[in-house]
Amino acid sequence: MQRDDSLPEIYGGDPGRGRGLADLKGWDPLDRRIEVEKKEKYGQALRDQMAMNSARGTGEATSTSPLPPSRGSSSTRAAGEVIASPHASPHSSGLPLGAMHGTDGVAAAKVAQVQEMMRQRLQAVQDEQHRQWQEVQHALNNQLHAAREAAEQAVQRECAEAMRGQAMEIDSLRRGLDEVLSAQRAREELSGHRAEAMAEELAGARQALHRLEAESEGCRGQLQSLGGAVQELSRARQDQAAQQEAVSRELADARASMQRLQAQSEDFQSRLQSQMQEMERLRAEKSECARAHEACARDRALLFQRLQEVESGLSEARSQLREHSAEIERLKVAHQECAAARADLARQLRSCEDSLQHVREEQRRLFSEAQEAVAKLRADVPRLAEVAAHRVLDGVQRAAPPSPPPPSPPPAPEPMADVSENAFAVLRGPDGDLYELPGLDNVIGRSTACDTCIPGSQAISNKHLGISFSSDGTASIKDLGSRNGTFLNDHRVTATALVMKSGDKVQLGVDGPSFVFTWGPAYYARWPRELQRASGGARGRSSSRVGR
């Protein structure tokens, strides 16, 4: 009869799945669990067989054969081969049944103890990994929920409170991020420590397995010495046929269990894949949350910029409102003056009407007297015409005033000290400060890039006003979009140019400094005919528009 010492049914026909516990390093937890369950079922079958042999008490023993060198040296396989080979040789050699039964019992007890210890440790490792995975999922969900709530609250506070708590919100988010990072680092460190502890436990288990393998080598030597005794027991093979059939049925059950375990393994793998997909989805949601946070930060920056623009617009509107209020006050004063002037004009008009009525009555009286005189003089008109003509001519000559003498040329303006000959005009301040206008087109403001720089007052804009000279020597002033406005003789100047004269007052801003505009040496050198105009020929207001 041919020998067959292998156990293909126990390992499901896959020799690669029959490795010992010492070779489990690097497997995933599911493979470890399946291997442990296989070892437990194999040990249970071994214990059941040994119990049956003890109960029978007939001196029967199972046949053994040496382990093949390709099957490894695991203690569980060495113990299982005691009952797994139904094709042993019928020859046997004598050995007491009690000694062999005691040796098998000790080996089986040690194998069961090691299997139970490894199963408990693997179960504890699996439970710990499952708990850690649940903690990680819970922490990720809490972080995602907290991040969403924080983002929504931040947007609501920003819209409602107009960016007042933005700095505090950013700090809180940073602290939360630091806490999350520290928690993740702590979890990573804890996982590293736990992995090291598991590695140490596995190292201890490997050492225990090595010791058991050494003991199994001793048992294997004893079993080889019992080979002769096994040949004697070949006569009991007929009685063991029933037992072998029972073992075959148990092996069939073991195969069914292995199939169920494989189905469970596939189920576990599918669950693991679904959990990995869930992890990927959570990572994607976390990245989306980070992108949403970045978009929220950009929206906050844009809102802050718009708020600054609104505040600058409000400040300009407030300054314009102050200017308008001052203009309204001036208009009210002017209106009161106009009302007083209208009342004065009404009184003068009434007096003029009375005078006109008196003049009309005097004219009617004189007309009647003239008609009477004409009637009297019609008779002697030819005689008196020449006499009257001579009298009229004499009266006209006596009534005409003497012609005035021709006006003397105006005196030349006094030269101003500290003014260059290239200055067309000069702005004189209340403290005697002089600011020259060196060109025909001059930009005046607080900036050093202007043609005429007037520093020292915040009411003056960088480019406040412009003063230009036309080809005929006419000076004009216009505002260049200043914040506080420009005033010529207390009248506001707009972007439309107004004509200026020497001696006009120019004010830069409502509360800004005032200057007196006067001609410069270059102006008199370019337009000599304007000496009379500069010396005070015609007086009056000079706020007429250019070209009027």
ZIURZI-V634486 format. One record per backbone hydrogen bond with DSSP energy under -0.5 kcal/mol. NH is the residue of the N-H (numbers start at 1). CO is the residue of the C=O. E is the energy in kcal/mol with one decimal. If there is no record, write none. Layout:
BEGIN
nh->NH co->CO e->E
nh->NH co->CO e->E
END
This chain:
BEGIN
nh->11 co->7 e->-0.9
nh->12 co->9 e->-1.1
nh->13 co->8 e->-2.2
nh->14 co->11 e->-1.3
nh->15 co->13 e->-0.6
nh->17 co->14 e->-1.6
nh->18 co->15 e->-1.5
nh->23 co->20 e->-1.3
nh->24 co->21 e->-1.4
nh->27 co->24 e->-1.9
nh->32 co->28 e->-1.9
nh->33 co->29 e->-2.2
nh->34 co->30 e->-2.3
nh->35 co->31 e->-2.6
nh->36 co->32 e->-2.5
nh->37 co->33 e->-2.4
nh->38 co->34 e->-2.4
nh->39 co->35 e->-2.4
nh->40 co->36 e->-2.5
nh->41 co->37 e->-2.4
nh->42 co->38 e->-2.4
nh->43 co->39 e->-2.6
nh->44 co->40 e->-2.5
nh->45 co->41 e->-2.3
nh->46 co->42 e->-2.0
nh->47 co->43 e->-2.8
nh->48 co->44 e->-2.5
nh->49 co->45 e->-2.2
nh->50 co->46 e->-2.3
nh->51 co->47 e->-2.3
nh->52 co->48 e->-2.2
nh->53 co->49 e->-2.2
nh->54 co->50 e->-2.2
nh->55 co->51 e->-2.2
nh->56 co->52 e->-2.0
nh->57 co->53 e->-1.7
nh->71 co->68 e->-1.5
nh->72 co->69 e->-0.6
nh->78 co->74 e->-1.8
nh->79 co->75 e->-2.1
nh->80 co->76 e->-1.9
nh->81 co->77 e->-1.9
nh->82 co->79 e->-1.0
nh->83 co->80 e->-1.3
nh->84 co->80 e->-0.9
nh->85 co->81 e->-0.6
nh->86 co->84 e->-0.8
nh->88 co->85 e->-0.5
nh->92 co->231 e->-7.8
nh->100 co->96 e->-1.7
nh->101 co->97 e->-2.5
nh->102 co->98 e->-2.2
nh->103 co->99 e->-2.3
nh->104 co->100 e->-2.4
nh->105 co->101 e->-2.2
nh->106 co->102 e->-2.2
nh->107 co->103 e->-2.3
nh->108 co->104 e->-2.7
nh->109 co->105 e->-2.4
nh->110 co->106 e->-2.5
nh->111 co->107 e->-2.7
nh->112 co->108 e->-2.9
nh->113 co->109 e->-2.5
nh->114 co->110 e->-2.8
nh->115 co->111 e->-2.9
nh->116 co->112 e->-2.7
nh->117 co->113 e->-2.6
nh->118 co->114 e->-2.9
nh->119 co->115 e->-2.8
nh->120 co->116 e->-2.5
nh->121 co->117 e->-2.4
nh->122 co->118 e->-2.9
nh->123 co->119 e->-2.7
nh->124 co->120 e->-2.6
nh->125 co->121 e->-2.7
nh->126 co->122 e->-2.8
nh->127 co->123 e->-2.8
nh->128 co->124 e->-2.7
nh->129 co->125 e->-2.8
nh->130 co->126 e->-2.7
nh->131 co->127 e->-2.7
nh->132 co->128 e->-2.8
nh->133 co->129 e->-2.6
nh->134 co->130 e->-2.4
nh->135 co->131 e->-2.6
nh->136 co->132 e->-2.7
nh->137 co->133 e->-2.6
nh->138 co->134 e->-2.9
nh->139 co->135 e->-2.9
nh->140 co->136 e->-2.8
nh->141 co->137 e->-2.8
nh->142 co->138 e->-2.8
nh->143 co->139 e->-2.7
nh->144 co->140 e->-2.8
nh->145 co->141 e->-2.9
nh->146 co->142 e->-3.1
nh->147 co->143 e->-2.7
nh->148 co->144 e->-2.4
nh->149 co->145 e->-2.7
nh->150 co->146 e->-2.7
nh->151 co->147 e->-2.4
nh->152 co->148 e->-2.7
nh->153 co->149 e->-2.9
nh->154 co->150 e->-2.3
nh->155 co->151 e->-2.4
nh->156 co->152 e->-2.5
nh->157 co->153 e->-2.8
nh->158 co->154 e->-2.4
nh->159 co->155 e->-2.4
nh->160 co->156 e->-2.5
nh->161 co->157 e->-2.9
nh->162 co->158 e->-0.9
nh->163 co->158 e->-0.9
nh->164 co->161 e->-0.6
nh->166 co->163 e->-0.9
nh->169 co->165 e->-1.9
nh->170 co->166 e->-2.3
nh->171 co->167 e->-2.3
nh->172 co->168 e->-2.4
nh->173 co->169 e->-2.3
nh->174 co->170 e->-2.4
nh->175 co->171 e->-2.8
nh->176 co->172 e->-2.7
nh->177 co->173 e->-2.6
nh->178 co->174 e->-2.7
nh->179 co->175 e->-2.7
nh->180 co->176 e->-2.6
nh->181 co->177 e->-2.7
nh->182 co->178 e->-2.8
nh->183 co->179 e->-2.8
nh->184 co->180 e->-2.7
nh->185 co->181 e->-2.7
nh->186 co->182 e->-2.7
nh->187 co->183 e->-2.8
nh->188 co->184 e->-2.8
nh->189 co->185 e->-2.8
nh->190 co->186 e->-2.9
nh->191 co->187 e->-2.9
nh->192 co->188 e->-2.5
nh->193 co->189 e->-2.7
nh->194 co->190 e->-2.7
nh->195 co->191 e->-2.8
nh->196 co->192 e->-2.5
nh->197 co->193 e->-2.6
nh->198 co->194 e->-2.8
nh->199 co->195 e->-2.6
nh->200 co->196 e->-2.5
nh->201 co->197 e->-2.5
nh->202 co->198 e->-3.0
nh->203 co->199 e->-2.4
nh->204 co->200 e->-2.4
nh->205 co->201 e->-2.6
nh->206 co->202 e->-2.6
nh->207 co->203 e->-2.4
nh->208 co->204 e->-2.4
nh->209 co->205 e->-2.6
nh->210 co->206 e->-2.8
nh->211 co->207 e->-2.3
nh->212 co->208 e->-2.5
nh->213 co->209 e->-3.0
nh->214 co->210 e->-2.4
nh->215 co->211 e->-2.4
nh->216 co->212 e->-2.9
nh->217 co->213 e->-2.1
nh->218 co->214 e->-1.8
nh->219 co->215 e->-2.4
nh->220 co->216 e->-2.8
nh->221 co->217 e->-2.1
nh->222 co->218 e->-2.1
nh->223 co->219 e->-2.8
nh->224 co->220 e->-2.5
nh->225 co->221 e->-2.0
nh->226 co->222 e->-1.2
nh->227 co->224 e->-1.4
nh->228 co->225 e->-0.5
nh->229 co->92 e->-0.5
nh->230 co->226 e->-2.0
nh->231 co->227 e->-1.4
nh->232 co->91 e->-0.8
nh->232 co->228 e->-1.0
nh->233 co->229 e->-1.0
nh->234 co->90 e->-1.0
nh->234 co->231 e->-1.2
nh->235 co->232 e->-0.9
nh->236 co->233 e->-1.3
nh->237 co->234 e->-1.6
nh->238 co->235 e->-0.7
nh->240 co->236 e->-1.5
nh->241 co->237 e->-0.5
nh->241 co->238 e->-0.9
nh->243 co->239 e->-0.6
nh->244 co->240 e->-3.3
nh->245 co->241 e->-2.6
nh->246 co->242 e->-2.4
nh->247 co->243 e->-2.8
nh->248 co->244 e->-2.9
nh->249 co->245 e->-2.7
nh->250 co->246 e->-2.7
nh->251 co->247 e->-2.9
nh->252 co->248 e->-2.8
nh->253 co->249 e->-2.8
nh->254 co->250 e->-2.9
nh->255 co->251 e->-2.8
nh->256 co->252 e->-2.6
nh->257 co->253 e->-2.9
nh->258 co->254 e->-2.8
nh->259 co->255 e->-2.6
nh->260 co->256 e->-2.7
nh->261 co->257 e->-3.1
nh->262 co->258 e->-2.7
nh->263 co->259 e->-2.7
nh->264 co->260 e->-3.1
nh->265 co->261 e->-2.8
nh->266 co->262 e->-2.8
nh->267 co->263 e->-2.6
nh->268 co->264 e->-3.3
nh->269 co->265 e->-2.9
nh->270 co->266 e->-2.7
nh->271 co->267 e->-2.7
nh->272 co->268 e->-2.9
nh->273 co->269 e->-2.7
nh->274 co->270 e->-2.6
nh->275 co->271 e->-2.8
nh->276 co->272 e->-2.5
nh->277 co->273 e->-2.7
nh->278 co->274 e->-2.5
nh->279 co->275 e->-2.4
nh->280 co->276 e->-2.5
nh->281 co->277 e->-2.6
nh->282 co->278 e->-2.6
nh->283 co->279 e->-2.6
nh->284 co->280 e->-2.7
nh->285 co->281 e->-2.7
nh->286 co->282 e->-2.5
nh->287 co->283 e->-2.7
nh->288 co->284 e->-2.7
nh->289 co->285 e->-2.6
nh->290 co->286 e->-2.3
nh->291 co->287 e->-2.7
nh->292 co->288 e->-2.9
nh->293 co->289 e->-2.4
nh->294 co->290 e->-2.4
nh->295 co->291 e->-2.8
nh->296 co->292 e->-2.5
nh->297 co->293 e->-2.4
nh->298 co->294 e->-2.6
nh->299 co->295 e->-2.7
nh->300 co->296 e->-2.5
nh->301 co->297 e->-2.4
nh->302 co->298 e->-2.8
nh->303 co->299 e->-2.9
nh->304 co->300 e->-2.7
nh->305 co->301 e->-2.4
nh->306 co->302 e->-2.7
nh->307 co->303 e->-2.5
nh->308 co->304 e->-2.3
nh->309 co->305 e->-2.4
nh->310 co->306 e->-2.8
nh->311 co->307 e->-2.7
nh->312 co->308 e->-2.7
nh->313 co->309 e->-2.7
nh->314 co->310 e->-2.7
nh->315 co->311 e->-2.5
nh->316 co->312 e->-2.4
nh->317 co->313 e->-2.7
nh->318 co->314 e->-2.8
nh->319 co->315 e->-2.4
nh->320 co->316 e->-2.8
nh->321 co->317 e->-2.6
nh->322 co->318 e->-2.6
nh->323 co->319 e->-2.4
nh->324 co->320 e->-3.0
nh->325 co->321 e->-2.7
nh->326 co->322 e->-2.5
nh->327 co->323 e->-2.7
nh->328 co->324 e->-2.9
nh->329 co->325 e->-2.5
nh->330 co->326 e->-2.5
nh->331 co->327 e->-2.7
nh->332 co->328 e->-2.7
nh->333 co->329 e->-2.4
nh->334 co->330 e->-2.8
nh->335 co->331 e->-2.9
nh->336 co->332 e->-2.6
nh->337 co->333 e->-2.6
nh->338 co->334 e->-2.9
nh->339 co->335 e->-2.8
nh->340 co->336 e->-2.6
nh->341 co->337 e->-2.8
nh->342 co->338 e->-3.0
nh->343 co->339 e->-2.5
nh->344 co->340 e->-2.5
nh->345 co->341 e->-3.0
nh->346 co->342 e->-2.6
nh->347 co->343 e->-2.4
nh->348 co->344 e->-2.8
nh->349 co->345 e->-2.9
nh->350 co->346 e->-2.5
nh->351 co->347 e->-2.6
nh->352 co->348 e->-2.7
nh->353 co->349 e->-2.7
nh->354 co->350 e->-2.5
nh->355 co->351 e->-2.6
nh->356 co->352 e->-2.9
nh->357 co->353 e->-2.7
nh->358 co->354 e->-2.5
nh->359 co->355 e->-2.7
nh->360 co->356 e->-2.7
nh->361 co->357 e->-2.5
nh->362 co->358 e->-2.6
nh->363 co->359 e->-2.7
nh->364 co->360 e->-2.8
nh->365 co->361 e->-2.6
nh->366 co->362 e->-3.0
nh->367 co->363 e->-2.7
nh->368 co->364 e->-2.5
nh->369 co->365 e->-2.5
nh->370 co->366 e->-2.6
nh->371 co->367 e->-2.6
nh->372 co->368 e->-2.2
nh->373 co->369 e->-2.8
nh->374 co->370 e->-2.9
nh->375 co->371 e->-2.4
nh->376 co->372 e->-2.1
nh->377 co->373 e->-2.4
nh->378 co->374 e->-1.1
nh->381 co->378 e->-0.8
nh->384 co->380 e->-2.4
nh->385 co->381 e->-1.9
nh->386 co->382 e->-0.6
nh->387 co->383 e->-0.7
nh->388 co->384 e->-3.1
nh->389 co->385 e->-2.5
nh->390 co->386 e->-2.3
nh->391 co->387 e->-2.4
nh->392 co->388 e->-3.0
nh->393 co->389 e->-2.4
nh->394 co->390 e->-2.4
nh->395 co->391 e->-2.7
nh->396 co->392 e->-2.6
nh->397 co->393 e->-2.1
nh->398 co->394 e->-2.2
nh->399 co->395 e->-2.5
nh->400 co->396 e->-1.9
nh->419 co->416 e->-0.9
nh->423 co->420 e->-1.2
nh->424 co->422 e->-0.5
nh->424 co->437 e->-2.4
nh->425 co->437 e->-0.9
nh->426 co->518 e->-2.8
nh->427 co->435 e->-2.5
nh->428 co->426 e->-0.6
nh->428 co->516 e->-2.5
nh->429 co->427 e->-0.5
nh->429 co->433 e->-3.3
nh->430 co->514 e->-0.6
nh->432 co->429 e->-1.5
nh->435 co->427 e->-1.8
nh->437 co->425 e->-2.5
nh->438 co->436 e->-0.6
nh->442 co->467 e->-2.3
nh->444 co->442 e->-0.5
nh->444 co->465 e->-3.0
nh->445 co->452 e->-1.8
nh->446 co->461 e->-2.5
nh->447 co->462 e->-1.6
nh->450 co->447 e->-1.3
nh->451 co->443 e->-1.0
nh->452 co->443 e->-2.1
nh->454 co->445 e->-2.5
nh->454 co->452 e->-0.5
nh->455 co->453 e->-0.5
nh->460 co->457 e->-1.0
nh->464 co->444 e->-1.6
nh->465 co->444 e->-2.0
nh->466 co->478 e->-2.5
nh->467 co->442 e->-1.9
nh->468 co->476 e->-2.2
nh->469 co->440 e->-2.1
nh->470 co->474 e->-2.6
nh->473 co->470 e->-1.3
nh->475 co->500 e->-0.6
nh->476 co->468 e->-2.4
nh->477 co->498 e->-2.6
nh->478 co->466 e->-1.9
nh->479 co->494 e->-2.4
nh->480 co->464 e->-2.4
nh->486 co->493 e->-0.6
nh->487 co->507 e->-2.5
nh->488 co->491 e->-3.3
nh->489 co->487 e->-0.6
nh->489 co->505 e->-2.9
nh->491 co->488 e->-1.0
nh->493 co->486 e->-3.5
nh->494 co->496 e->-0.5
nh->498 co->477 e->-2.6
nh->499 co->544 e->-2.4
nh->500 co->475 e->-3.2
nh->503 co->517 e->-4.7
nh->504 co->501 e->-1.8
nh->506 co->515 e->-3.3
nh->507 co->487 e->-3.0
nh->508 co->513 e->-2.4
nh->509 co->485 e->-1.9
nh->509 co->507 e->-0.8
nh->515 co->506 e->-3.0
nh->516 co->428 e->-2.3
nh->517 co->504 e->-3.0
nh->518 co->426 e->-2.2
nh->518 co->516 e->-0.5
nh->520 co->424 e->-2.4
nh->522 co->423 e->-1.8
nh->523 co->423 e->-0.7
nh->523 co->520 e->-0.5
nh->524 co->520 e->-1.6
nh->525 co->521 e->-2.0
nh->526 co->522 e->-1.6
nh->527 co->523 e->-2.9
nh->530 co->527 e->-1.3
nh->531 co->528 e->-1.6
nh->532 co->529 e->-0.7
nh->534 co->530 e->-2.5
nh->535 co->531 e->-1.8
nh->536 co->533 e->-0.8
nh->537 co->532 e->-0.9
nh->546 co->497 e->-1.4
nh->548 co->545 e->-1.8
END
